[in-house]
Amino acid sequence: MKSEDVFNKSPDHKTQNRESVLREGQEDCAFDGAMLTLVPITDAAHLIHGPSGCINNCWGNRSSLSSNSILYKARFSTDMDENDIIFGGAKKLYNAIIETQRRYKPAAVFVYSTCVSALIGDDLNGACTDAAVQTGTPIIPVDCPGFVGRKNRGMRIAGEALLEHVIGTAEPDFTTPYDINLIGESNIAAMWNILPLFEKLGIRVLSKITGDTRYKEVCYAHRAKLNVITSSIALLKMAKKMEERFGIPYIQECFYGIENINQSLRNIAAKLGDSDLQERTEKFIALETSALEEKLAFYRTSVQGKRIVIDTQELKSWSIISAAQKLGIEVIPISAVKSSQEDKARIQKLLGKDSIILQQNTPEEILQIIHENKADMLITGERYQHTSVKAEIPSLDIKAEQNHSNAGYAGILEAAQKLYATLTSPVWKLVHKPAPWENR
């Protein structure tokens, strides 16, 4: 794989801005990003050519669900040692690929380079080519040593690997005018709320890149009529190259928040260019919005007027904000200094006010914001969960790795249920009472 192609192309201003944010303050690497992107191909084996420690780094780093094969849950490694570093590990890699294919019969084997194997110059491509000839199974080299960059760069490399070795290598049994690809680094449960929306509209998701997908699905992704990019900046370049190579247009959409969902469905229907589909979409949006409003009414009476402090740096915060607004909850957004201008503008548009910028990004700073705004809840990632305990208010953990999602209409309802259950939990009445011995 020619990974230098990923780096040489100049990104547009919007992408560059976001990437500068992603590069800062993350303890990750390109290898981690490539694994994150490709591991959700569930019927493939994922073999790491490097020391066993690299398995520990990536195993379970983000959960991904599967409706069929669980082979992707396993991690295979060549377990490189000192001898391999001195004499080379290409032969060991070849034997590992052969043995993996013999034992598990995967649809394909993705082989990942690491810092160690890249530094000693092992011929990853040669070993994969020889093993593919021997086994008759697709063996895909992913040249992603950790030292080439952050996780975001590894995701790009993974997209390049799919383009060079997978997409376009097979044909679907049939196609329809409503075939689309969903593109994102991994599903993290969001896909499970999105797929039913397309199914009800008569839109077929031909390929999912890469949440809960099969290897063959990715092979015939080039026959889709539209690429829909969801929550992914890193794979944007892959979509652009698919447009150049296969003539597939792409759009970037968001399925977090009711306004975003409605607009995304309209945009997809319009892009597919079918008037009947657009009419069905409008009826579907009206029906789903009405049903959601009815369900939210029950929760609104109990939580209306509450105040929540929410960290807008978390991806899932947008759906929580949308649900909170529907419930009449006042949202106090906070964000880091490094937040992109795009995110700041988005908050201003959504809430009509700017975020409170965290200058130091410390728990003490958040605690001060909670007290000054008399907040009733803190919503953030796990890093600041203990801050809510100090403030004696409830909290929600919205880290991206959780295996539930607030995407889609069902996700908004789930977010509302979480807000209601947490804010009205009787335990918080006990927290604010004095200890029994203090009344004596």
N, C-alpha and C positions, 0 to 999 in steps of 0.2 A: 504493500500500500504506500502511495506517495503522500505521506502525511504533511509534507511541506506545502502542498497545495492548499491545505486548510489555513496555513498561517500567512501565506503571501498575499492573498486577496484582501484588499482594504475594505473594512466594514463601513457601512453607512453611519451617519452621525448618531442615529437613534440606537443602533446596535452597539456602537462604540461606547456610548454613554452608559448603557446598561452593563456592558462587560467590565467597564472600569469599576463599577460598583461590585460586581461579582468577584473580582480579583482580590478585593481588600478583605482582610480579616477572616479568611477561611482556612481551616486546617484540613486541606484535602489536596488531591493531586489529579493529574490527567488520567492515570490508571483507574482511580476511583470513579471518575466521571464516565469513562467508557464502560466499566462494569455496570454502573447504575443504569445506563441507557440500554444495554444489550441483554442483560440477565433476564428481563421480562419476556424474552423469546423462550417460551416455557419448554418446548420439546427439543431444545438444543443443549449440548453439553458445553460448559464454560471452563476451559483449561488455562491455568495461569502458569506461565513459564518464568518461574522465579522462586525465591525462598518461601518457605511455608508461612512466614510472617505476613506475607501479602494477602493470604487467605483470611487471616484474622482481621486485617484492615477492612476488607470489603464484605465479609459474610454478614448478612442481615443489616447492612448499613442503611438500607431502606426496604421496607416491606413491599411486596408486590403480590397481587392475588392471581390465582389461576383457576380456570373452570375445567381444566383437564389435567395435563401432565404436571408432575411435580419434580421432574428431572432438574429444572433450573434451581431448585433449592440446594442441590449438591454443589460442592466446589472441588474442582480437580486441580492438582498442582504437580509440577515436576520436582518440587522440593530441592531446588539447587543447593549444593554445598560447596566446600572449598575446592574439591576435585573438579567440579563442573566449571568453576570460575577459572581454574588454571588450564584445563585441557579442552574446555568448551562443552556446551550442553545441548548442541543441536541433535546429536544422536539420541540422547535421553528424551528430548522433546518428541522426536519422531516415534520412539517406542511408546511414549505415554499416549500419544494420539491413537496409535494402533490399538493399544490395550483399552482405552476408553471406548472406542468404537466397538470393539469385540464384546465387551461386557454389557454395555448399555444401549447399543444400537440407536444412537440419537439421530434426529433428522439432519443435524449438522453439528460441527464442533467449532466454536469460536476460541481462538488461541490468542492470549493476551501477553504482550511483552511487559517487562517490568524494568525498573532502574538497573538491576543487576544484569539481566540478560542483554539489555541494550548496550550497557557500558562495555561488555566483553565482546560485543559484535556477533552474537549468535545469529545464524541465518534463519530467521523466523519464516520468511516467505518460502525458502527452499524446502524446509522441513514440512511445511503445510502442503506444498505442491506435491511432494513425493508421497506423503500420507494420503492425499486425496486420490492419487492414481492407484495406490495400493488398496484402499478401502472402497472406493467408489462413492464415498460420502463427501459432501461439501465441507472443506476445511477452510475457515476464514481467518486470515491473520489480522490482528488488530494491534497496530504498532503504537502503543500508548504508554511508554515509560513515564513514570510519575514526574520526572524532572523537567519535562517539556512544558509544564504549565499547571494551571489550576484545574479543578473539576470541569469547569465550563469548556475548556479546551479539549479535554478527554471526550466530552459529549460530541463535540464537532468531529473528532477523529472517528468516533463510532459511526456517525452519520456518513462519513466518507467511506468507511469500510462497507457499509450496507450498499452504498451507491456503486462501488467498484466491483463488489463480489456477489451481491445478492439480488438487488432489485433489477428486474428485467430478465431473470434466468428461468422463469416458468410462466405459464399462461393459466388464467382462471377457466373454470368450466364454462362460464358464461359471463356476460357483462350486461349492465343496465344503464340507462341515461342518468341514473341517480346514484352512481357509485362514487364514494368519497374515501379518502384516507384520513385517519385521525393521527396527527403527529404530535408527540410529546415524549419527554425523556422516559417516563414510566407511568403506570396507571395510578398508583397510590390511592386506589379505590374510587377516584373521581370518575373514571370511565364507566363504572357500573351505574352511575346516575345519569350519564350522558347518553349512553347507547339506547335506552328505551325511548328517548325523545325522537331520535332518528327513525327508530323502528315504527313508531306511531305515525310518522309523517311519510313513510314509504321510502325513506332514504337508506340505501344499503352502505354500511361501512365495510368496504372491500378489504382494507388492511388497517391494522392498528400498529403504529410504530412508536412505542413497542409494548404497550401494556397488554398483558394476557394474549399474546399473539403466538401463532405457530410460524415456524420458519417458512413454510410454503406461502403463507399469507404475504409475507414481506417480499417474496420472490415476484409475485404478480401485482405489486403495488403500482407498477407503471401503467396499468390499465384503468386507473381511476380517472374520473372527470374533474376532480377538485381535491386539493390538499387543504385540510383544515388544521392549522397549527394551534394547539391549546397549551397555554402555560409553558412555552418553550422559546427561549431566545437562541439557545445553542444550536438547535436543529433548523433554524431559519435558513441557513446557507444551503442545507441539504434540499429544502423545498425549492429554493431558487435554482439550484442545479437541475432538479427534476423538471422545472419549467423549461429550462434551456434544452435539456436532453429529450424529454418526452412530451413537451407541450402541455403540461398539467399546470393550470393556474393555482395560486395559493392565496389564502386569506388567513389572518391572525384573529382569533376570536377568544372570548373569555366566557366561561359558563359559571362564574361566581357572581351572584347578585341578580335579582330579577330583571332589572333593566338590561344588564349585559346579556342575560340568557335570551330575552325576547329579541334584542337586536341581532344577536349572533344567528339565531334561527332565520330571521328575515334575510340577513346577508347571505347565508348559505343558499337559501331558496332562490334568491335573486341571481346569485352567481351561477347556479345550475340552469337558469334561464327558462324555467317552465312556469307558465302562468297558473296552471292548475295547482302546482305545488305551492306557489306563493299564496294562492287563495286558501288552500288547506292549512298552510302555516299560520295565517292570520286567525283562522277559526280555532286552531289548536292553542295558540297563545292566549286568546280570549278565554277559552275554556279552562286552561291550566291556571291562569292568573286569578280567575274568579274562584276556583276551587281552593287555591292557596289562601286567598283573603278570608274565606270562610273558616278555614282551619286555624288561621293566625288569630282570629278574633277572640278565641278562648284564652289564649296566653296574654293578649294585650291588656286585658283588664287588671291583671295581677302585677305587671312589671312596668306599666306606662309611667314615665316620669323618672325612672331610675337613671343613674349615670354610670357609664363604663369607660375605663381607660383601656385603649386597645393599641397594640403594637402593629403598625401598618407595614412593618418589614416582613411579616409572615404572610405567605401566599394565601392562606386560608382566612386571613383577617377580612378580606373583601366581602366574603359571603356572610360573615358575622355582622359586619357593618350594615349590609343590606337588610338582614333579618332584624337587627336592632332598630333600624329606622322604621320598619313596618310595625314594630311593637311599641313605638313611641318612646324608645330609650334614647337618651342624649349620649352621643358618642364624643369622647375626648381622644383624638388621635395623637399618638406619639411616634416619632421616627428618628433615625440616626442622622448625623450630619452628612454621611456618605450617601443618603437616599438620592435617587436620580431626580432630575427636574420633571421627568414624565410622571413619576409617582406622586410628587408634590402637587403637580397640576391636577392629577386625578383625584386626590383627596379634596382639593379646593372645589372641584366641580361637583363631587359627590356630597360633600358635607357643607359647602359654603363657607368653610373656614380653613385656615392653615393648620398643619400639624405643629405640635409642640416639639421642637427639635432638642434631642438629648445631646448636650454638649460633651458630657463625660461618658455617657452610656453606662451609668452605674446604678445599682439598686437604690442607693440613697437619693439619687435624682428622681427616680420613679416614685419613691415613697413620698417625696415632697410634692410631686404633682398630684398624687392621690389625695393628700391632705388638703392642698390648696383648692382642689376642685370638688372636695367632698364626694369622691367617687364611691359607688356601691360595689364595683367589681373591677378586677384586673384581668385582661385577656392578653396573653403573650405566649412565647415559647417557654420551654422548661427552664431556661437560664434565669428567669426572674420570678419563678413560682414562689420561692420563699419570701419574696417581698410582700405578697398579699397576706402571708401569715403574720408578718410584722404589723401590717396595717389592719389586721383583723377583719378582712373582707374576703369574699369568695373569689375564686379565680378559675379560668379555663385555660387548658393547655392546647394550643393550636399548632403545634409543630407539624411540619410537612410529612414526617415519616409515619404518622398514624394511619392505620388501616381503615379509616372511615373518612367520608368526604362530605363537604357542604356544597358540592357542585350541583347544578340543576335545581329544578323546583323542589324535588325531594330533599335536597341538601339544605335549602333555605328553611324548610319546615323542621328538619333535624336540628339546625342551628338555633331556631326559635325554642325548640323543646329543651335544648341544653341550657340556654339562657334562663328560661323559666325555672327549670329544675334546680339550677345552681343558686339563682337569686332568692328563691322561695324556700330553700332547704331549711328545716327547723333548727339545724345545728348552729346556724349563725346567730340565732337568738340566745343560745347558751353561751356562745363565745363572748358576748358583750355583757353577760351577767357576772357579778363578782363571784369568786370562789366561795363555796359553802362556809369555809372557816373564816372568811373575811367578815361575815355577818355576825359572828359571835362577839 
